[in-house]
Amino acid sequence: MLVNRHRSLPRRATVRARRLRAGGAGGERVPPPGTEERMVVWQALGRLSDAQRAVLVLRFWEDLSEAEVCRLLGLPAGTVKSHTRRGLARLRQDLASQSGWADAFEVAR
């Protein structure tokens, strides 16, 4: 069972990356279950470009390494790093501009 789980992780990540690139299943984006904060972050992710969103979700939501993200998305390492940096900057700006998030964001940073 452990071997099957290990083998299926890259396959699932590839499928998720393709869905993110295609704009989600059926055009709808379903937020992951969780708290209000997760919902707000998920909505903010939806306002990023497709490439930035795909990289950030794979890097931080799926906890993949840069090398794995490069391989899954077929992008060079520098591009993945740029998308990560620019996506995080835009996400910070977006979340900090929302009421009630500015103070919480500064602490988490």
N, C-alpha and C positions, 0 to 999 in steps of 0.2 A: 504494500500500500504506500509506503514511504517513497519507493522508487517511482511509482505511478504519479504521485503528487509532484515529485521533483521534475518529472518529464512534462507534466501538463502545465506547469507555471509559465514557461516561455511561450507555449501555444496560446494560453489565455491572454497573456500580455500582448501578443501579436494581434489577436482578434480585437482586443480593446483599442490598441493603437490604430488599427484600420477603421474601427467605428468612430473614433475621435476625429480622424482625418476626414472621414466621410460626413461628419456632422451629426453623428449619433444615429441610433436605430430609429428609422421612420421620422427623422427630424426632431424627435422629442428627446430631451435630456432629462433623465431621471436622477435626482440627487441621491447620494448614498444616505442610508438611514443614519440618524444622529441628531445632534442638538441644533438649536437655532444658529449657532455660530458656524457650524458646518454648512448649513443651508446658505448662509450669507456668503461664505467663501466660495461655495459651488456656483452661486449666481455670478459672483465677481469673475470666476474662471470662465464663465460663459461669455463674458464681454471681451476676453482676450482673442487674439488671432488663433486660428486653428492650430498652427504650428506651435505657438507658445503654450496653448492649453494642453496639447498632446504631450509636450515635453514635461511640463509641470506635473501633470497627472501621473505620468509614468515615473518621474523622479521621486515625487513626494507622496502621492496617494498609493502608488503601487510599490514604492520603495526600491526602485531599480537603480542600478549604477549608471553612470554616464555611458560606459561602454555598451551596456545592454540597451539603453535607449538609442544609441547610435545604430546599433545593429538592427533593432526593430523598426526604426523609422527610415533607415537607409540614409542617414545624415552624417556629415563629418563631425568630429568631436568639437571643433570650434563653433560650429553652427548650433549644436546642442547647448554649449556653454552660453552662447549669445542669447539664444531663446530663453534659457533659464534666467539669466541676469535681467534681461529686458522684461520678461514676463513677471518676475518677482517685483521689479521696480513698479511696473504698472499696477500690479495687484496691491502693493503697499499703498500707492497713491489712491487707488480706488477705495480701498477699505478705510484709509485714514480720512477720506473726505465724507464718509457716511457718518451720520450723527451717532454718537455713542461709541464709535470704534476708534476714534483718534487716540484717546488715552490708553485703551486696552492694547492698541497696536504698538505704541511706544514701549510698553512694558515687555511685550512678547518679543520685540525686536532684539 
